[in-house]
C-alpha cells in the first residue's frame, strides 16, 4: 500500500514521525498516560452455536484481549510498558450499544 496509495503512505509516515517525536520528548517519557483503543472482533463461522466450532465464545475473545493487554503493558516478561490498552468497543458506528463482537 505504501507504494500505490499516497494517502495511506502519507498517514503512515506522519504516524511514524509522531511516534518518533514522542519517543524523543523527555517530558513524555515520565508521563503515565494510558491510551485506550476500542476494538471490534469479527468472528467468521459456519453457523455453529456460539462456543462451538469456529464460532468461539465471548469469553475466549475477552481472554485474548486481556492477554494482548498484558503484553502491551508488559505485565508479563521483561519489556517496556507501551501505555496502550485495547478494550472492546462499546458503541457501533451508529451509536448503538455493542459488546465489540460481530458474528
Residue pairs with C-beta under 8 A, 6 or more apart in sequence:
1 8
1 9
2 8
2 9
2 12
3 9
22 28
31 83
32 83
33 83
34 73
34 83
34 84
34 85
35 83
35 84
35 85
36 84
36 85
36 86
36 87
37 84
37 85
37 86
37 87
38 86
38 87
38 88
38 89
38 90
38 100
39 65
39 86
39 87
39 88
39 89
39 100
40 88
40 89
40 98
40 100
40 101
40 102
41 61
41 65
41 88
41 100
41 101
41 102
42 102
42 103
43 54
43 55
43 56
43 61
43 101
43 102
43 103
44 54
45 53
45 54
45 55
45 56
45 103
46 53
46 54
46 55
47 55
48 54
48 55
49 55
50 57
50 58
50 103
51 57
55 103
58 99
58 101
61 88
61 101
62 88
65 86
65 87
65 88
68 86
69 75
69 85
69 86
70 76
71 77
71 79
72 82
72 84
72 85
72 86
73 81
73 82
73 83
73 84
73 85
74 80
74 81
74 82
87 100
88 99
88 100
88 101
89 98
89 100
90 97
90 98
90 99
90 100
91 97
91 98
92 98
